[in-house]
Amino acid sequence: MWQNHLPPRHVSGGAANQSSGVTPGLEEATSMQAASTSPQDDHDMQERPEQVYEVSSQAVRRELRVAVRQLRDCGLHRASAWAAEQLVGLREDDPISPTAAAALTEPEAHVNGDDSDIMLLARRFFDGKEYLRTVDALNGESGVKALFLRCYAQYLAGEKRREEARVEESGALGKSGIQNKELDRIDEQLRKQEGGTTDGLCLYLLGVILAQKSQREQAVAVLLKSLKAFPCNWSAWQVLQTQLVEQEALTGVSLPLHWSRSFFHIARCLETQANHEALGRLQDLADLFPASDWVLSQTATAQYQLRNFDMAQALFEELRQRDPNRIEGMDIYSNVLYVKDEFAALSAMAHRAIETDKYCPESACIVGNYYSMKGDHERAIMYFRRALKLDRNYLSAWTLMGHEYVELQNISAAIEAYRRAVDVSPRDYRAWYGLGQTYELLKMPYFALYYFRRATQLRPEDARMWSAMGLCYEGEALGLEVEAQRCYRRALALGDREGVALRKLATLHERRGETQDAAHYYTLALEAADALKLHGEDTLHALEFLAEHSLSINKMEEVEKYATRLLDHGPTAKEKGKAILRRMHQTVPGASARRSSGRASGSTAGKPLRAGRGLGLSPVAFPAFPGLFPDTSSDLHDAAGDNSDIDLGSD
């Protein structure tokens, strides 16, 4: 079972970022203001999380059945689908009493109530997306359901007009300051009408209105009231997540003591890159919802963000077996296949996505990844743009389109795409990292360093972020080699799967004349390359340096080992190996015979080769960023696990 992929629960204190890529907001709206979340959990979040599981599946099942019907009747289809998915995923091992069984099968009369003929007509208008006719039909109708449906339809009509005006003014993907003109009228209606400030769904709509009007504190307060009245409304949890943007904002936030808040914690952990904590919470949640596709999907996403690609692929495959035509979340699976270079599997997924739902943002993104893997970057951009036309706030499409523009060396377009991704979610480390790369290509290292620092703040346990900062510090324009070494050591302590930190530490020590340290890191880099069976110019340079270094300290067996390996490569490397062996024999006559008996003597000084990396900074204007550089006065440790911190600033 997929639960076996979940480790025992533990909290990762250092993880802090993210971006799940979910575009939160009111469900049927064409666009919605998006914001970020803070990486810290508030006190209430840490308060007895196990309480959420102290409920019976009978009670949860009855509550979800009521929620599915009520959300569906009010037009909140995505929230209704989420509740239905959890309903199906509930465990069924609790004994059900006859009374409870009867309650679960009898019609929920109190949910639908005695709807009038006008309400039935208005609901048909709403389902047909005739929002203005819905408003007209419900004028004069009393009751909180009629109030919510009328205001909701009025809001969606305003969103539709706003989107049309934006497209006419700035194009399908352009920016625009046009606002929904219905917000103030809806706000007034909800506050004046009876039930508008007490009903859970009306409060949810009011919270969305306040969020769009940038009244964050009021929006949070209203959304919390909404969730206490109707905690099974997943859309309200999502909007609340977008409004908790600062650590201070979490102080005093009292979430409802309800099992649904555990789902909120998980979504928040995934967005802030607290992936280990998310896996622990998912393990607990799996006890109550063992068959939930949402839980399985989020587990796979957490493994992907931890770069456990094999495990993520296995979980996504299990999800596809459960639901072969599922599109939601499959764009992340396409990223896994892309990283693993599984072209055939990605091709099959792209064809299945087009057959299932051609005009879905996720489908367009999957196809874009397929063409990117083929090297057809222009066509990949076309599909990413299609995804954005379907959903302008689709975060992954903006970021991936930026990557494609970088491949085409269209730096200005790449910067614009990354900036739009940051506008959608300031906690998307990929967009910040992409901006750093683009400014590095422009040979503007101060800008690049700023953006790499932002990415490192959001994902401090990713060795790639630290390696990128090290490259910036090391460049000719900055020349801060000590700071670069600290970054590379931090990357090495965090895993450094790509081996960048090992190679750079070796070359830095070589450049500084610290041959013993350079030899140590070259040896580690060579062992890593041998383990992966990846050999290139870096390997040849490491062999040559180690042979020269061993010759200088009279380790003739090591000299012969490394020089002999050079003979197995190209003509240039072979000549260098022969030259080193000749020098060894000239320095120690009869060395081979003596080495066979375990003795060697003599020495020679080998001249270490120099290797470096320069960015060639031109004198350009750049912003002043306080705390940009780390404190260089602290002692540095030579161990690979040095945990000396770079001051990332607060930003």
C-alpha positions in Angstrom: 0.0 0.0 0.0 1.0 3.6 -0.6 1.0 4.3 3.1 4.3 2.4 3.4 6.0 5.2 1.5 5.3 7.6 4.5 8.1 7.8 7.1 7.4 8.1 10.9 6.2 11.5 11.7 8.8 14.2 12.5 8.9 17.9 12.0 11.6 19.5 9.8 12.7 22.6 11.5 14.7 24.0 8.5 12.2 23.6 5.7 10.7 26.8 4.7 9.1 27.6 1.5 6.9 27.1 -1.2 4.7 26.6 -3.8 2.3 23.8 -4.4 1.2 25.5 -7.6 -2.5 25.6 -6.6 -4.3 28.7 -7.6 -6.6 29.5 -4.7 -9.7 31.6 -4.8 -13.4 31.5 -5.5 -14.1 28.6 -7.7 -15.8 29.7 -10.8 -14.0 33.1 -11.0 -11.8 33.6 -14.1 -9.1 35.2 -11.9 -8.4 36.0 -8.3 -5.7 37.9 -6.4 -3.0 35.4 -5.3 -0.7 35.9 -2.4 1.9 33.9 -0.4 2.1 32.1 2.9 4.6 32.3 5.7 6.8 29.3 6.5 6.0 29.3 10.2 3.1 27.5 11.8 1.2 29.4 14.4 0.7 28.2 18.0 -2.7 26.9 17.2 -1.4 24.7 14.5 0.9 23.0 16.9 -1.9 22.5 19.4 -2.8 18.8 19.9 -2.9 17.9 16.1 -4.0 14.4 17.2 -7.4 15.8 18.2 -8.4 15.8 14.6 -8.4 12.0 14.6 -10.5 11.6 17.8 -13.6 11.4 15.7 -15.6 8.4 14.3 -15.8 7.8 10.6 -19.6 7.7 11.0 -19.7 11.3 12.2 -17.3 12.5 9.5 -19.2 10.6 6.8 -22.5 12.2 7.8 -20.9 15.6 7.9 -19.3 15.2 4.5 -22.6 14.0 2.9 -24.3 17.1 4.1 -21.5 19.3 2.9 -21.4 17.7 -0.6 -25.1 18.4 -1.2 -25.0 21.9 0.3 -21.9 23.0 -1.6 -23.3 21.6 -4.8 -26.6 23.3 -4.4 -24.8 26.6 -3.8 -22.6 26.3 -6.9 -19.3 25.6 -5.1 -18.5 22.7 -7.3 -14.8 22.3 -6.6 -15.4 22.4 -2.8 -18.2 19.9 -3.3 -15.9 17.6 -5.4 -13.2 17.8 -2.7 -15.7 16.8 0.0 -17.0 14.0 -2.1 -13.4 12.7 -2.7 -12.8 12.6 1.1 -16.1 10.9 1.6 -15.1 8.1 -0.7 -11.7 7.9 1.0 -13.0 7.4 4.5 -12.3 4.2 6.4 -15.2 1.8 6.9 -14.1 -0.2 9.9 -16.2 1.6 12.6 -19.3 -0.3 13.6 -22.4 1.4 12.5 -25.5 1.5 14.7 -28.9 1.0 13.1 -29.9 4.6 13.9 -26.7 5.9 12.3 -27.2 3.7 9.3 -30.7 5.0 8.8 -29.4 8.6 9.1 -26.8 8.0 6.5 -29.3 6.6 3.9 -32.3 8.9 4.4 -32.6 12.1 2.3 -31.1 15.2 3.7 -34.3 17.2 3.7 -32.8 20.0 5.9 -30.1 20.6 3.3 -32.2 21.2 0.3 -35.1 22.5 2.3 -38.4 23.4 0.6 -36.8 25.2 -2.4 -39.2 27.4 -4.2 -39.9 27.2 -7.9 -37.9 30.4 -8.3 -34.9 28.9 -6.5 -35.0 25.9 -8.8 -35.1 28.1 -11.9 -32.3 30.3 -10.6 -30.1 27.3 -9.9 -30.6 26.1 -13.5 -29.6 29.6 -14.8 -26.5 29.4 -12.6 -25.5 26.0 -13.8 -25.8 27.3 -17.3 -23.5 30.2 -16.4 -26.2 32.7 -17.0 -25.3 34.8 -14.0 -27.2 38.0 -14.6 -30.4 36.0 -15.2 -29.7 34.2 -11.9 -29.5 37.6 -10.1 -32.7 38.8 -11.8 -34.6 35.6 -10.8 -33.6 35.9 -7.1 -34.4 39.5 -6.6 -37.0 39.7 -3.9 -36.3 36.1 -2.7 -35.6 35.7 1.1 -33.4 33.3 2.9 -29.7 32.8 3.2 -29.5 30.4 0.3 -31.1 32.8 -2.1 -28.9 35.6 -0.7 -25.7 33.6 -1.3 -26.6 32.4 -4.8 -27.7 35.9 -5.9 -24.5 37.5 -4.5 -22.3 34.8 -5.9 -23.8 35.0 -9.3 -23.4 38.8 -9.2 -19.7 38.4 -8.3 -19.1 35.9 -11.1 -20.8 38.2 -13.6 -18.5 41.0 -12.5 -15.5 38.8 -12.8 -16.5 37.8 -16.3 -16.9 41.5 -17.4 -13.5 42.3 -15.7 -11.8 39.5 -17.6 -13.3 40.6 -20.9 -12.1 44.2 -20.3 -8.6 43.0 -19.4 -8.3 41.0 -22.6 -9.5 43.9 -24.7 -7.1 46.3 -23.0 -3.9 44.2 -22.7 -4.3 40.9 -24.4 -4.9 37.3 -23.1 -1.8 37.3 -20.9 -1.4 41.0 -20.3 -1.5 42.8 -16.9 -4.3 45.1 -16.0 -5.5 47.1 -13.1 -9.2 46.6 -13.8 -11.2 45.7 -10.8 -14.5 43.9 -10.4 -17.1 46.7 -10.2 -19.6 44.6 -8.3 -17.4 44.1 -5.1 -18.8 47.1 -3.2 -22.4 46.3 -4.0 -22.0 42.7 -2.9 -20.2 43.8 0.3 -23.1 46.1 1.1 -25.8 43.4 0.4 -24.1 40.8 2.6 -23.7 43.1 5.5 -27.3 44.4 5.4 -29.3 41.3 4.7 -30.3 39.0 7.4 -27.9 36.0 7.7 -25.2 37.7 5.5 -22.8 37.9 8.5 -23.8 34.7 10.2 -24.2 32.0 7.5 -20.9 30.1 6.8 -21.1 30.4 3.0 -22.2 34.1 3.0 -19.2 34.8 5.3 -17.0 32.9 2.9 -18.1 35.1 0.0 -17.6 38.2 2.1 -14.1 37.0 2.9 -13.3 36.6 -0.8 -14.6 40.2 -1.5 -12.5 41.6 1.3 -9.4 39.7 0.0 -9.9 41.2 -3.4 -10.2 44.6 -1.9 -6.8 44.0 -0.1 -8.4 44.2 3.3 -6.3 41.3 4.6 -6.9 41.5 8.3 -10.7 41.8 7.9 -10.7 39.0 5.3 -8.8 36.6 7.7 -11.3 37.4 10.6 -14.3 36.8 8.3 -12.9 33.6 6.8 -12.2 32.2 10.3 -15.8 32.9 11.2 -16.9 31.2 8.0 -14.8 28.1 8.7 -16.1 27.8 12.3 -19.7 27.9 10.9 -18.9 25.6 7.9 -15.5 23.8 8.3 -16.0 21.5 5.3 -15.8 24.3 2.7 -12.3 23.6 1.3 -12.5 26.8 -0.9 -12.6 28.9 2.3 -9.5 27.1 3.6 -7.7 27.9 0.4 -8.5 31.6 0.4 -7.4 31.8 4.1 -4.1 30.3 3.1 -3.5 33.1 0.6 -4.1 35.7 3.2 -1.7 34.4 5.9 1.3 36.2 4.4 3.3 37.2 7.4 4.6 35.5 10.5 3.0 38.2 12.6 -0.3 37.6 11.0 -0.4 34.0 12.4 -0.2 35.2 16.0 -3.5 34.8 17.7 -5.1 33.0 14.7 -7.5 30.4 16.2 -8.4 27.7 13.6 -11.5 25.7 14.3 -10.9 22.5 16.2 -12.1 20.3 13.4 -10.7 17.4 11.4 -10.6 19.5 8.2 -7.9 21.8 9.5 -5.4 18.9 9.2 -5.9 19.2 5.4 -5.1 22.9 5.7 -1.9 22.2 7.6 -0.8 19.8 4.9 -1.4 22.2 2.1 0.4 24.9 4.0 3.4 22.7 4.7 3.7 21.7 1.0 3.5 25.4 0.0 6.2 26.4 2.5 8.4 23.4 1.5 8.1 21.8 5.0 7.8 18.5 3.2 8.9 16.2 6.0 6.3 17.7 8.3 3.7 17.3 5.5 4.6 13.6 5.2 4.1 13.2 9.0 0.7 14.8 8.9 -0.3 12.8 5.8 0.6 9.6 7.7 -1.7 10.6 10.5 -4.5 11.6 8.1 -4.2 8.3 6.2 -5.5 6.5 9.3 -8.9 8.2 8.9 -8.8 8.6 5.0 -6.9 5.5 3.8 -8.4 5.5 0.4 -8.3 9.3 -0.3 -6.9 10.2 -3.7 -6.2 13.7 -2.3 -4.0 12.2 0.5 -2.2 10.0 -2.0 -1.7 12.9 -4.5 -0.2 15.2 -1.8 2.1 12.4 -0.6 3.4 12.0 -4.1 3.9 15.8 -4.3 5.8 15.9 -1.1 8.1 13.2 -2.3 8.6 15.1 -5.6 9.6 18.2 -3.7 12.0 16.2 -1.6 13.5 15.0 -5.0 12.7 11.4 -4.2 11.7 10.9 -7.8 11.4 7.1 -7.9 9.1 7.1 -4.9 7.0 10.0 -6.3 6.7 8.1 -9.6 5.4 5.0 -7.8 2.8 6.9 -5.9 1.6 8.8 -9.0 1.3 5.5 -10.8 -0.8 4.1 -8.0 -3.0 7.2 -8.3 -3.4 6.7 -12.0 -4.4 3.1 -11.5 -7.1 4.3 -9.1 -8.3 7.0 -11.4 -7.0 6.5 -15.0 -8.5 9.7 -16.4 -7.5 12.0 -13.6 -5.9 15.3 -14.7 -5.6 17.2 -11.4 -2.0 16.9 -10.1 -0.8 15.0 -13.2 1.3 18.1 -14.3 3.5 17.4 -11.3 3.8 13.8 -12.4 4.9 15.0 -15.9 7.7 17.0 -14.1 8.8 13.8 -12.5 9.0 11.9 -15.8 10.8 14.9 -17.4 13.5 14.9 -14.7 13.9 11.1 -15.1 14.2 11.4 -18.9 11.3 8.9 -19.4 10.3 10.1 -22.8 8.0 7.2 -23.7 6.0 7.5 -20.4 5.7 11.3 -20.8 4.5 10.8 -24.4 1.8 8.4 -23.3 0.7 10.7 -20.6 0.5 13.7 -23.0 -1.7 11.7 -25.4 -3.9 10.5 -22.5 -4.3 14.1 -21.2 -5.4 15.4 -24.6 -7.9 12.6 -25.0 -9.3 13.2 -21.5 -9.6 17.0 -21.5 -7.9 18.9 -24.2 -8.8 22.4 -22.9 -7.5 21.9 -19.3 -4.5 23.9 -18.1 -2.9 20.8 -16.7 -3.2 19.0 -20.0 -1.6 21.9 -21.9 1.2 21.9 -19.3 1.8 18.2 -19.7 2.0 18.5 -23.5 4.4 21.5 -23.1 6.7 19.3 -21.0 6.6 16.7 -23.7 7.7 19.1 -26.4 10.4 20.5 -24.1 11.9 17.1 -23.7 11.9 16.7 -27.5 13.8 19.9 -27.7 11.0 21.8 -29.5 11.1 24.8 -27.2 9.0 27.1 -29.4 6.1 24.6 -29.4 6.5 24.0 -25.7 6.1 27.7 -25.2 2.9 27.6 -27.3 1.3 25.0 -25.0 2.4 26.8 -21.8 0.8 30.0 -23.2 -2.4 27.9 -23.9 -2.4 26.8 -20.3 -2.1 30.4 -19.2 -5.0 31.5 -21.5 -7.1 28.9 -19.7 -5.9 30.0 -16.2 -3.8 33.2 -16.0 -2.8 32.3 -12.4 -1.4 28.9 -13.3 1.9 29.1 -11.5 3.8 26.2 -13.1 3.1 27.4 -16.6 4.7 30.8 -16.0 7.8 29.2 -14.5 8.2 26.5 -17.1 7.7 29.0 -19.9 10.5 31.1 -18.4 12.8 28.0 -18.6 11.9 27.6 -22.2 12.8 31.2 -23.0 16.1 30.7 -21.3 16.8 27.7 -23.6 16.1 30.0 -26.6 18.3 32.7 -25.1 15.4 35.1 -25.0 16.4 36.6 -21.7 13.9 39.5 -21.6 11.0 37.2 -22.2 12.3 34.8 -19.6 12.6 37.6 -17.0 9.0 38.7 -17.7 7.7 35.1 -17.3 9.6 34.6 -14.0 8.3 37.9 -12.7 4.7 37.0 -13.5 5.3 33.7 -11.6 6.5 35.7 -8.6 3.4 37.9 -8.9 1.2 34.9 -8.7 3.1 33.3 -5.8 6.1 35.1 -4.1 7.0 31.9 -2.5 7.8 30.0 -5.7 11.5 29.4 -5.3 11.8 28.2 -8.9 10.9 31.6 -10.2 13.4 33.4 -8.0 16.1 30.9 -9.0 15.2 31.4 -12.6 15.6 35.2 -12.2 19.0 34.6 -10.7 20.1 32.5 -13.6 18.9 35.1 -16.2 20.7 37.9 -14.5 23.8 35.8 -14.3 23.6 35.3 -18.0 23.4 39.1 -18.4 26.6 39.3 -16.3 24.9 41.3 -13.5 26.0 39.3 -10.5 24.6 41.6 -7.8 21.1 41.2 -9.2 21.7 37.4 -9.6 23.0 37.1 -6.1 19.9 38.9 -4.7 17.5 36.5 -6.5 19.5 33.4 -5.5 19.4 34.6 -1.9 15.6 34.8 -2.2 15.5 31.3 -3.5 17.7 30.1 -0.7 15.6 31.7 1.9 12.6 29.8 0.5 14.4 26.5 0.2 17.3 26.5 2.6 17.8 22.7 2.5 18.4 22.6 -1.3 22.0 22.2 -2.2 21.5 23.7 -5.6 20.5 27.1 -4.1 23.7 27.3 -2.1 25.8 26.2 -5.1 24.3 29.0 -7.2 25.1 31.5 -4.5 28.6 30.2 -4.3 29.1 30.6 -8.1 28.0 34.2 -7.8 30.4 34.9 -4.9 33.2 33.2 -6.7 32.8 35.2 -9.9 35.4 37.7 -11.1 33.1 40.6 -10.5 32.8 39.8 -6.7 35.8 37.6 -6.0 34.5 36.6 -2.6 36.2 33.2 -2.4 35.8 32.7 1.3 32.1 33.3 1.1 31.9 31.0 -1.9 33.6 28.3 0.1 31.1 28.6 2.9 28.2 28.3 0.4 29.8 25.2 -1.2 30.4 23.6 2.2 26.8 24.2 3.1 25.7 22.6 -0.2 28.0 19.6 0.4 26.5 19.1 3.9 23.0 19.1 2.3 23.8 16.4 -0.2 25.0 18.1 -3.4 23.7 15.4 -5.7 25.0 17.2 -8.8 28.6 17.3 -7.4 29.0 21.0 -8.1 30.1 21.9 -4.6 32.8 19.2 -4.5 34.4 20.3 -7.8 34.2 24.0 -6.9 35.7 23.5 -3.5 38.6 21.6 -5.0 39.3 24.3 -7.6 39.0 27.1 -5.1 41.5 25.4 -2.7 43.8 24.8 -5.7 43.6 28.4 -6.7 44.4 29.6 -3.2 47.4 27.2 -3.1 45.8 25.0 -0.4 46.9 21.8 -2.1 46.1 19.4 0.7 42.5 20.6 0.9 42.3 20.6 -2.9 43.5 17.0 -3.0 40.9 16.0 -0.4 38.0 17.4 -2.4 39.3 16.2 -5.7 39.5 12.7 -4.2 35.9 12.9 -3.1 34.8 14.3 -6.5 36.6 11.5 -8.3 35.0 8.9 -6.0 31.5 10.4 -6.8 32.2 10.4 -10.5 33.3 6.8 -10.4 30.2 5.8 -8.5 28.0 7.4 -11.1 30.3 6.4 -14.0 30.3 9.9 -15.3 33.7 11.1 -16.5 34.5 14.3 -18.3 37.0 17.1 -18.3 36.6 17.6 -14.6 37.6 14.0 -14.0 40.7 14.4 -16.2 41.7 17.5 -14.3 41.2 15.8 -11.0 43.4 12.8 -12.0 46.1 15.1 -13.3 46.1 17.3 -10.1 46.1 14.2 -7.8 48.9 12.7 -9.7 51.0 15.9 -9.5 50.1 16.3 -5.8 51.0 12.7 -4.9 54.3 13.2 -6.8 55.1 16.3 -4.7 54.6 14.4 -1.4 56.4 11.2 -2.5 53.3 9.0 -2.7 54.5 7.1 -5.7 51.8 4.4 -5.6 49.2 7.1 -5.8 51.1 8.8 -8.6 51.1 5.6 -10.6 47.4 4.9 -9.9 46.2 8.3 -11.1 48.7 8.7 -14.0 47.8 5.2 -15.3 44.1 6.2 -15.4 45.0 9.2 -17.5 46.4 6.7 -20.1 42.9 5.3 -20.7 41.6 8.6 -22.0 42.2 10.8 -25.1 45.5 11.7 -26.7 46.1 14.8 -24.6 45.3 13.1 -21.3 47.5 10.1 -22.4 50.5 12.4 -23.1 50.1 14.0 -19.7 49.9 10.7 -18.0 53.1 9.5 -19.7 54.9 12.7 -18.8 54.0 12.3 -15.1 55.1 8.6 -15.1 58.5 9.6 -16.8 59.0 12.3 -14.1 58.2 9.7 -11.4 60.8 7.3 -12.7 63.4 10.0 -13.2 62.9 11.2 -9.6 63.0 7.7 -8.1 65.1 5.3 -10.2 63.9 1.7 -9.8 60.7 2.9 -8.1 58.7 0.1 -9.5 60.9 -2.6 -7.8 61.0 -0.8 -4.5 57.2 -0.1 -4.6 56.7 -3.9 -4.9 58.4 -4.3 -1.5 56.6 -1.4 0.0 59.3 1.3 -0.1 59.5 4.6 -2.0 61.6 7.8 -1.7 62.3 11.0 -3.4 60.2 14.1 -4.1 59.4 16.6 -6.8 57.1 19.6 -6.7 54.3 19.5 -9.1 52.8 22.8 -10.4 49.1 22.8 -9.7 46.8 23.8 -12.5 44.4 26.7 -12.0 40.8 26.6 -12.8 38.2 29.3 -12.2 34.9 30.8 -13.3 34.3 34.4 -14.2 31.1 36.3 -14.8 32.7 39.4 -16.4 30.6 42.1 -14.6 30.2 45.4 -16.4 29.9 48.5 -14.2 26.1 48.8 -14.0 23.8 50.4 -11.5 22.4 47.9 -9.0 20.2 48.2 -5.9 21.6 48.2 -2.4 20.4 45.1 -0.5 21.1 45.3 3.3 22.8 42.1 4.6 23.7 41.0 1.1 27.1 39.5 2.2 27.8 37.2 5.0 29.9 37.9 8.0 33.4 36.8 6.9 34.9 37.2 10.4 33.6 33.9 11.7 35.9 30.8 11.7 35.5 28.4 8.8 35.7 24.7 9.3 37.3 22.4 6.8 34.8 19.6 7.4 32.3 19.0 4.6 29.5 19.2 7.1 30.3 22.8 8.1 27.1 24.4 9.2 28.3 28.0 9.2 25.3 30.1 8.2 25.2 32.6 5.4 23.2 35.6 6.5 20.2 35.5 4.2 18.6 38.6 5.5 14.9 39.0 6.3 13.7 40.4 2.9 
